[in-house]
Amino acid sequence: MNFWQVVSRFILKQRIFILVVLAAATVFLGSKIQNIKFSHSEANLLPKDHIENIKYDNFLDIFGEEGNMIILAVQDSSIFKVDNFNRWNDFSHMLDSFPEVDFSISVGDIKKLKKDKKNQKFYVEPLYENSPSTDEEVAVIKDELFDKLPFFDNILFNKETGTVQTAIYLDKAIVNTKKRERFVFDVLNPSVEAFEKETGLDVRVSGMPYIRTMNAQNIIDEIGIFVGLALFITSLIFWLFFRSYRATFITMTVVSIGVVWALGFIGWFQYEISVLMALIPPLIIVIGVPNAIFLINKYQQEVKKHGNQAKSLQRVISKIGNATLMTNITTASGFATFIFTNSQLLNEFGIIASINILAIFILSLLIIPIIYSFMHKPKDKHLEHLERKWIDAIVNWMENTVRHHRIGIYISTVVIIITSIIGVYMIRVSGSLIEDMPKGKQFYKDILFFEKEFGGIMPLEILIDTKKKKGVMNLSTMKRMNKLDEEINEIPELSKSISILNMVKYSKQAFYNGNPKYYQLPTEQEKNFILAYTKNSDATSEQLNDFVDSTGQFARMTTFMKDIGTDKMENIEQRIQEKINQVFPKERYDVSLTGKALVFLKGTNYLVKNLVISLSLAIFLISLFMAWMFRSYKMIIISLIPNILPLLITAGLMGYLGVPIKPSTVLVFSIAFGISVDDTIHFLAKYRQELIAHKWNVRKSVYAALRETGVSMFYTSVVLFFGFLVFTVSSFGGTIALGGLVSVTLLFAMVSNLLLLPSLLLSLESKIANKKTFKKPAITIIPKEDEET
């Protein structure tokens, strides 16, 4: 008695015990769902010890969390009507009163820097003492703001368009916690809605804390949509194929338990729900249904053949179990390769996906035969789908094509390969923090608004280490920073920078009695006079804290970046770095570029470089499984060709359609390869059985295998195609691309495995059809008397 026969007898004899164990495991994992955490920060695609992460962590150690600003803006001339003007400033003060807000700054909070000549110091006074009571008073404030205070240009207003802005700085301690989420949803959003309703003004809201919050909520909302759609689509297709309510119910029960297990494992491991992790539950449904198709289809074939239910159930486990195990292992392997990328996000995704793919196999193998063992034998109407004429027509077409048109298949394959390779060279690499965000949502439209009005919302930081205390305040350092600032201002994708330079220029303007034409760096001669005023004043010390550390050794220059691709960002980074190298001697300064946006873009490049490694590892692992199953390097090569071809086609399509390589699409290849090779395993497993039954007659074996496995391969491919298409309803561009590309790849893989694979077997029959090729096979050999076509 072989292993799988022992397994089948154990499952059917211990069915009550097994159901109790599964129920207990489901309850246990279900209880862990409450431990699921939701991501409150951007995905870090780089390893913790990567140089870019080290530079970013160093910046945080000196200046603290950079992405703590939420910005609100109004572009409406009526904002300068007295009622709206006062309400806007009161609105800012109201938000400032909440404990989650460190401080806020609006037009009403502006302080003018003034010179006290008598005491030789600077002091501040409000832009206006009392709230204006007429439109004329507001007009005077507006003129002074726009014409005489260039320090605040691009910070609190856009002089050219009249847009007014309020900046809310959250407490840095809550930026990456749930408190930030609660502030946005319970305080900020309702307050903005109330203000809009009261004034009729359209308030734009953005900033990285706000974007992260809204984006995370969108991910959470889509999990339920994905799971519901996946269940509906797969159950509908399943029912259309089998026309059996109980078969559909059993399948949906299995995958629903699989979803509970998937969520339970996420909670048990205490992983965060990210864009990728949100795909796991529907992914388990889509991958679990094909397991059920192979098992139920085989069960019904056995029942139709001899009518013995017990024998049918035992044969389902013993005959399909091994091949199905191998297909799930190869699928899990495709996901498991992400574990080796050193990216925490992908590492966690790979672990959860691979574990749950194997878990859904175990659930399918145990639950489906056990539930059927408690039911009556399928009736004739449940077996009618096995004799459908349209299915026979499809199978006959496949057999006829393979039998008579193999040359055409090969010519088509060569043409497709050449065309796809041309497309591959057209692929571009892209990636940004907001590129894949839902473009139909208001918060994405607001991002574009702020990009247009203020140059961007994604902070790019330049950290300057002068290597000595108070080195920042040297005029030579200031001049070097000013040259770098001029370079930044010439780059259209970046906003004007904010740094100690702004304060120093504003000090000179104040020294010359507020004349805006003196908003510039002081000369060497002026420096001593202005510095004397600065030392005697407390007016600027608090404002310096955000730009210079307490020792005066480190300075930061902050600019904001538009949503640009990796290629543009690399050019900008190179341009800034060249300027840094030119104006900051390395023996006197250490200057580094950092910021969340830059770290994310570096992560995109890192993933692309690891794509080849990940995919190569998937191919290697699956080749090992093939070698273990068939003990033949020839069969490994034959089995890989039909599965690498669809990947090449998809890569070519990405080039032609302009779909870039980015964190979302980079996953397609390993996932699709791991799934598409399943059909190959099922076909070759049956082919090997038929070879033994037909005494190594390749032709008879190929056609027999094609006829029996072709239907199940067609069924499962259709389910997988439409199952992954579910992801195209997402509002996230990356998820849409992932779903569409995997669906297309699997469709090509089905055609390749049903036409190219059998053609290769027939063409190479003299070289592969011998007993040595299958020496000591790992697949369970079916006794001849048990064979059926």
C-alpha positions, 0 to 999 in steps of 0.5 A: 500500500503506497503513501497516498492510499494510507492517507486516503484511508486515514482521512475517511476513517478518522473523519470525525476526529479531523473535523473536530481538529479543523474546527478547533484550529479555525476557532483558534485562528479566528480569535487571532483576527482581533490582533490584526494591525493596520499600517500607519506608515509608508511601506519601507521596501528597503532592508533595515541596514540599507544605506538609504535607511541608515541615512534616513534614521540618522536624519530622524535622530537629529530632527525627529519625524519629518512627515508630521505636517497636514496642510489645508488650502483655499483657492477662492477670492472670497477668502479675503472677504472679512467673514471668511477671512476671520472664520479661516483663522478661527478654524486654524485656532480651533484645530490647534486646541486639540492635543494631537496638534503640536502647533498650527500656523495660519495667516492670522498667526503670522508674526513680523520680525522687527528691529529694535534699534535702541536695544539692538535686537529683533522682536516680533509683532502680529501681522495685525492686532485685532481681527479685521472688521471690514473688507478694506482692512483685509485688503490692507493685510493681504497687500502687506502679506503678498508684497512685504513678507516674501518669507511666507511665500510658498509657505502660507500663500501663493502670491500668483494665484492668491491661494491661502494655506494653513499648516498643522503640525501634528505631535511627532509622537502620534504620527505613526500611531492610531491616534493620527487616524482618529484625529483625521477621521474624528476631528479634522474631516468633520471640522473641514466639512462643517467649515465648508458647509458654513462658508461655501469654500472648497477646502483642500487637504493634504500632507503625508499624515493625511494621505497615509490615513486616507489611503490606509482606510481605502485599503481596509475598505477594499478587503471586504470588496475583494473577498465578496467579489472573489467569492461571488465570481468564483462561485458563479463560474464554479456553478456554471461549470458543475451545475451543482449547488452542493458542490458549489456550497462545499467549495465556498465553505472550504475557501471561506474557512481558508480566508479565516485562517489567512486573516488568523495567521496575519493576526497571529504573526502580528503583521500589518495590513498593507496594500499587499497583505490585503490581497491575501484573503481573496488570493486564497479564494482564487487559488483554493477553488482550482483545488476543489475543481480537480478534486470534485471533477475527479470524484464525479468522474469516478462515480460515473465510471463505477458508481462506488462512492467509497472507492471514488473518494479513496481514489480522489485522495490517492490519485489527485492528492500527490499532484495537487500537493505538488501544484500547491507547493510550486504556487507557494514557492512562487510567493515564498521567493519574496521572503528572500528579498530582505524587504520587510513588506515583501518578506511578510507577504511571502510568508503569509501567502505561502503558508496559507496556500499550503493551508488551503490545500490541506483544507481542500484535501480533508474537507471535500472528501469528508463532506462528500462521504456524509452525503448521498452519491451524486445524481445523474444530473450532477454528472451531466457537465462531464458530457457537455458538447461544448467542452468536448468541442474545445478538447477536440480542437486542442487535440486536432491542433496538436495533432495536425498543426504543430509546425504552426504552433512552433512558428507562432511561438517563435514570432511571439518570442521575438515580438515580446523581446522587442517589447521588453526593451521598451519597459521603463522603471517607475515608482513614487509614494502616490503613483498607485493611489486611487486617482478617483478619490478626493485626497488624490485630487488634492495632491495634484492641487498642492503640486500645482500651487506649492510644488509638491507634498512629498518631503525631500530632505538635505542634511548638512553636517558642518563637522563642528559646533555652530558651524551652520551659522558661518556665513561661508556655510550660508553662502554654500547653502544659498548656491544649493538653494538656487539650484533647487529653485531651478528644478520645476519638479521641486518646491522652493526650499525651506531652511535657516536661509529663510530666517537669515534673509528675513533677519536682513530684511528686518534689519533694513526696516522690513524692506522686501528688496533686502530679503537676501543673505547679508554680506560679510560686513552686514553679518556682524551687525545683524548677528549682534541683533540676533544674539540679543533676541529670542524672537528667532531662536524658537523658529530655528529649532526646526532648521538647525539642531541644538548644537548648531552643527547640523542644518536641514534644507526641506523641499517638496517633490511632485509625483515623478517617476524613478527615472526623473528622480534619479536625474534630479538626485544626480543634479543635486548631488553634483551641486553638493559635491561642487559647493560643499568640500567633503573634508569640511562637510557631510551632506546627504539626501534623504526623506521618505519619498527618496527612500521609497524610490530607492526601494523601487529600484531595489525591488527591480534589481531583486526581481531577477533573483526572485524569479530565478529562485522561483524557477530553480525551486520549481525545477527541483520539484520537477526533478524530484517528480520526474527524475529527468532533466529533459522533462524539466526543460520541456515543462519550463518552456511553456511557463516561461513563455507567458512571462515573456509575453506579459513583459512584452505587453508591459513594454508596448502598453507603457505599464512600468516596472514598479513595486506592484507589477514587479510581483506579477512574474513570480506569482504567475509562474508559481501558479501557471506551472500547476497545469504543467504538473497536472498534465505531466503527472497524468501523461506519465501515468498514461505512458506506463499504461500505454507501454511508453507510447507517447502519442497515445499517452499525450492525447489521453492526458490532454483529454482527461486533464484538458477539461480541469485545466480549462476550468481552473484557468477560467476561474483563475483568470476571472478571479484575478480580474477581481483586483481590477475593480480596485482604486489602487493603480498597482492592484489593478495592474497586478490583477490584470497582468496576472490574469493575462499571464495565466490565460497565456499559460493555459494556452501554452500548456494545452498546445505547446507542451503536448506538441513538445512532448510529441516532437521529442518523443524518441528522446523522452519516451523510455523507462530510463527517463522516468527511473524511480518516479516520485509520483505514485504509479497507478496500477493498470487495472485502475487506469481510466481515460 
